[in-house]
């Protein structure tokens, strides 16, 4: 399964396709920073707004302990851990 995913991501990157649906991504519109097409980005934004309106985590959709954050404690801990590994090599 990982080999398929790696091949798919490589193909999307080299051909400028959306990672989710395979349509052409809007690389030129965003200065080369988009990996999703406009339709997929719109769907993501609607999903995040819907989850936030109900009080759920933007990342996983689980209930949040505190309402002041966008993400639950599990997603925030994962993001912190990922940041420390990437920046400091820990």
Biotite code that builds the C-alpha atoms (Angstrom):
import biotite.structure as struc

atoms = struc.array([
    struc.Atom([0.000, 0.000, 0.000], chain_id="A", res_id=1, res_name="UNK", atom_name="CA", element="C"),
    struc.Atom([2.815, 2.415, 0.779], chain_id="A", res_id=2, res_name="UNK", atom_name="CA", element="C"),
    struc.Atom([4.404, 1.900, -2.627], chain_id="A", res_id=3, res_name="UNK", atom_name="CA", element="C"),
    struc.Atom([1.135, 2.833, -4.338], chain_id="A", res_id=4, res_name="UNK", atom_name="CA", element="C"),
    struc.Atom([0.823, 5.940, -2.210], chain_id="A", res_id=5, res_name="UNK", atom_name="CA", element="C"),
    struc.Atom([4.407, 6.977, -2.927], chain_id="A", res_id=6, res_name="UNK", atom_name="CA", element="C"),
    struc.Atom([3.897, 6.446, -6.655], chain_id="A", res_id=7, res_name="UNK", atom_name="CA", element="C"),
    struc.Atom([0.640, 8.402, -6.584], chain_id="A", res_id=8, res_name="UNK", atom_name="CA", element="C"),
    struc.Atom([2.180, 11.321, -4.717], chain_id="A", res_id=9, res_name="UNK", atom_name="CA", element="C"),
    struc.Atom([5.181, 11.368, -7.048], chain_id="A", res_id=10, res_name="UNK", atom_name="CA", element="C"),
    struc.Atom([2.925, 11.309, -10.106], chain_id="A", res_id=11, res_name="UNK", atom_name="CA", element="C"),
    struc.Atom([0.802, 14.133, -8.708], chain_id="A", res_id=12, res_name="UNK", atom_name="CA", element="C"),
    struc.Atom([3.865, 16.202, -7.936], chain_id="A", res_id=13, res_name="UNK", atom_name="CA", element="C"),
    struc.Atom([5.535, 15.746, -11.303], chain_id="A", res_id=14, res_name="UNK", atom_name="CA", element="C"),
    struc.Atom([2.384, 16.239, -13.379], chain_id="A", res_id=15, res_name="UNK", atom_name="CA", element="C"),
    struc.Atom([0.810, 18.942, -11.198], chain_id="A", res_id=16, res_name="UNK", atom_name="CA", element="C"),
    struc.Atom([-2.294, 16.940, -10.311], chain_id="A", res_id=17, res_name="UNK", atom_name="CA", element="C"),
    struc.Atom([-4.560, 17.140, -7.272], chain_id="A", res_id=18, res_name="UNK", atom_name="CA", element="C"),
    struc.Atom([-3.552, 14.614, -4.620], chain_id="A", res_id=19, res_name="UNK", atom_name="CA", element="C"),
    struc.Atom([-7.133, 13.734, -3.827], chain_id="A", res_id=20, res_name="UNK", atom_name="CA", element="C"),
    struc.Atom([-9.042, 13.532, -7.109], chain_id="A", res_id=21, res_name="UNK", atom_name="CA", element="C"),
    struc.Atom([-6.383, 13.641, -9.847], chain_id="A", res_id=22, res_name="UNK", atom_name="CA", element="C"),
    struc.Atom([-7.608, 16.793, -11.615], chain_id="A", res_id=23, res_name="UNK", atom_name="CA", element="C"),
    struc.Atom([-5.075, 19.482, -12.496], chain_id="A", res_id=24, res_name="UNK", atom_name="CA", element="C"),
    struc.Atom([-4.120, 21.404, -9.357], chain_id="A", res_id=25, res_name="UNK", atom_name="CA", element="C"),
    struc.Atom([-4.023, 25.197, -9.312], chain_id="A", res_id=26, res_name="UNK", atom_name="CA", element="C"),
    struc.Atom([-0.263, 25.476, -8.929], chain_id="A", res_id=27, res_name="UNK", atom_name="CA", element="C"),
    struc.Atom([0.081, 28.655, -10.938], chain_id="A", res_id=28, res_name="UNK", atom_name="CA", element="C"),
    struc.Atom([-2.777, 30.430, -9.146], chain_id="A", res_id=29, res_name="UNK", atom_name="CA", element="C"),
    struc.Atom([-1.189, 29.907, -5.745], chain_id="A", res_id=30, res_name="UNK", atom_name="CA", element="C"),
    struc.Atom([2.414, 30.376, -6.718], chain_id="A", res_id=31, res_name="UNK", atom_name="CA", element="C"),
    struc.Atom([3.111, 26.630, -6.658], chain_id="A", res_id=32, res_name="UNK", atom_name="CA", element="C"),
    struc.Atom([1.955, 26.035, -3.082], chain_id="A", res_id=33, res_name="UNK", atom_name="CA", element="C"),
    struc.Atom([-1.273, 24.112, -3.767], chain_id="A", res_id=34, res_name="UNK", atom_name="CA", element="C"),
    struc.Atom([-1.377, 20.324, -3.949], chain_id="A", res_id=35, res_name="UNK", atom_name="CA", element="C"),
    struc.Atom([-5.183, 20.176, -4.161], chain_id="A", res_id=36, res_name="UNK", atom_name="CA", element="C"),
    struc.Atom([-7.499, 21.515, -6.843], chain_id="A", res_id=37, res_name="UNK", atom_name="CA", element="C"),
    struc.Atom([-9.882, 24.383, -6.094], chain_id="A", res_id=38, res_name="UNK", atom_name="CA", element="C"),
    struc.Atom([-12.865, 22.030, -5.657], chain_id="A", res_id=39, res_name="UNK", atom_name="CA", element="C"),
    struc.Atom([-11.093, 19.861, -3.058], chain_id="A", res_id=40, res_name="UNK", atom_name="CA", element="C"),
    struc.Atom([-9.852, 22.930, -1.168], chain_id="A", res_id=41, res_name="UNK", atom_name="CA", element="C"),
    struc.Atom([-13.401, 24.303, -1.085], chain_id="A", res_id=42, res_name="UNK", atom_name="CA", element="C"),
    struc.Atom([-14.724, 20.996, 0.268], chain_id="A", res_id=43, res_name="UNK", atom_name="CA", element="C"),
    struc.Atom([-12.033, 21.002, 2.968], chain_id="A", res_id=44, res_name="UNK", atom_name="CA", element="C"),
    struc.Atom([-12.874, 24.547, 3.979], chain_id="A", res_id=45, res_name="UNK", atom_name="CA", element="C"),
    struc.Atom([-16.594, 23.731, 4.219], chain_id="A", res_id=46, res_name="UNK", atom_name="CA", element="C"),
    struc.Atom([-15.804, 20.649, 6.320], chain_id="A", res_id=47, res_name="UNK", atom_name="CA", element="C"),
    struc.Atom([-13.626, 22.657, 8.700], chain_id="A", res_id=48, res_name="UNK", atom_name="CA", element="C"),
    struc.Atom([-16.292, 25.355, 9.068], chain_id="A", res_id=49, res_name="UNK", atom_name="CA", element="C"),
    struc.Atom([-18.968, 22.717, 9.733], chain_id="A", res_id=50, res_name="UNK", atom_name="CA", element="C"),
    struc.Atom([-16.823, 21.003, 12.387], chain_id="A", res_id=51, res_name="UNK", atom_name="CA", element="C"),
    struc.Atom([-15.959, 24.311, 14.051], chain_id="A", res_id=52, res_name="UNK", atom_name="CA", element="C"),
    struc.Atom([-19.637, 25.320, 14.206], chain_id="A", res_id=53, res_name="UNK", atom_name="CA", element="C"),
    struc.Atom([-20.459, 22.152, 16.129], chain_id="A", res_id=54, res_name="UNK", atom_name="CA", element="C"),
    struc.Atom([-17.404, 22.455, 18.379], chain_id="A", res_id=55, res_name="UNK", atom_name="CA", element="C"),
    struc.Atom([-15.385, 19.542, 17.015], chain_id="A", res_id=56, res_name="UNK", atom_name="CA", element="C"),
    struc.Atom([-11.685, 19.266, 16.153], chain_id="A", res_id=57, res_name="UNK", atom_name="CA", element="C"),
    struc.Atom([-10.689, 20.431, 12.659], chain_id="A", res_id=58, res_name="UNK", atom_name="CA", element="C"),
    struc.Atom([-8.196, 17.585, 12.278], chain_id="A", res_id=59, res_name="UNK", atom_name="CA", element="C"),
    struc.Atom([-9.983, 14.450, 13.421], chain_id="A", res_id=60, res_name="UNK", atom_name="CA", element="C"),
    struc.Atom([-13.581, 15.507, 14.155], chain_id="A", res_id=61, res_name="UNK", atom_name="CA", element="C"),
    struc.Atom([-13.510, 14.409, 17.796], chain_id="A", res_id=62, res_name="UNK", atom_name="CA", element="C"),
    struc.Atom([-14.903, 16.590, 20.602], chain_id="A", res_id=63, res_name="UNK", atom_name="CA", element="C"),
    struc.Atom([-12.514, 19.214, 21.954], chain_id="A", res_id=64, res_name="UNK", atom_name="CA", element="C"),
    struc.Atom([-11.830, 19.613, 25.664], chain_id="A", res_id=65, res_name="UNK", atom_name="CA", element="C"),
    struc.Atom([-11.286, 23.362, 25.359], chain_id="A", res_id=66, res_name="UNK", atom_name="CA", element="C"),
    struc.Atom([-13.224, 25.548, 22.955], chain_id="A", res_id=67, res_name="UNK", atom_name="CA", element="C"),
    struc.Atom([-10.463, 28.149, 22.651], chain_id="A", res_id=68, res_name="UNK", atom_name="CA", element="C"),
    struc.Atom([-8.369, 25.916, 20.348], chain_id="A", res_id=69, res_name="UNK", atom_name="CA", element="C"),
    struc.Atom([-9.197, 24.749, 16.827], chain_id="A", res_id=70, res_name="UNK", atom_name="CA", element="C"),
    struc.Atom([-7.753, 21.268, 17.428], chain_id="A", res_id=71, res_name="UNK", atom_name="CA", element="C"),
    struc.Atom([-8.194, 18.632, 20.144], chain_id="A", res_id=72, res_name="UNK", atom_name="CA", element="C"),
    struc.Atom([-5.392, 17.734, 22.551], chain_id="A", res_id=73, res_name="UNK", atom_name="CA", element="C"),
    struc.Atom([-4.416, 14.628, 20.561], chain_id="A", res_id=74, res_name="UNK", atom_name="CA", element="C"),
    struc.Atom([-3.975, 16.563, 17.292], chain_id="A", res_id=75, res_name="UNK", atom_name="CA", element="C"),
    struc.Atom([-2.134, 19.386, 19.062], chain_id="A", res_id=76, res_name="UNK", atom_name="CA", element="C"),
    struc.Atom([0.260, 16.909, 20.691], chain_id="A", res_id=77, res_name="UNK", atom_name="CA", element="C"),
    struc.Atom([0.913, 15.251, 17.338], chain_id="A", res_id=78, res_name="UNK", atom_name="CA", element="C"),
    struc.Atom([1.608, 18.632, 15.714], chain_id="A", res_id=79, res_name="UNK", atom_name="CA", element="C"),
    struc.Atom([4.025, 19.578, 18.509], chain_id="A", res_id=80, res_name="UNK", atom_name="CA", element="C"),
    struc.Atom([5.826, 16.257, 18.200], chain_id="A", res_id=81, res_name="UNK", atom_name="CA", element="C"),
    struc.Atom([6.066, 16.606, 14.410], chain_id="A", res_id=82, res_name="UNK", atom_name="CA", element="C"),
    struc.Atom([7.396, 20.167, 14.770], chain_id="A", res_id=83, res_name="UNK", atom_name="CA", element="C"),
    struc.Atom([10.085, 19.140, 17.271], chain_id="A", res_id=84, res_name="UNK", atom_name="CA", element="C"),
    struc.Atom([11.228, 16.267, 15.053], chain_id="A", res_id=85, res_name="UNK", atom_name="CA", element="C"),
    struc.Atom([11.368, 18.405, 11.941], chain_id="A", res_id=86, res_name="UNK", atom_name="CA", element="C"),
    struc.Atom([13.050, 21.457, 13.471], chain_id="A", res_id=87, res_name="UNK", atom_name="CA", element="C"),
    struc.Atom([15.308, 19.980, 16.113], chain_id="A", res_id=88, res_name="UNK", atom_name="CA", element="C"),
    struc.Atom([15.747, 16.412, 14.885], chain_id="A", res_id=89, res_name="UNK", atom_name="CA", element="C"),
    struc.Atom([14.593, 14.970, 18.204], chain_id="A", res_id=90, res_name="UNK", atom_name="CA", element="C"),
])
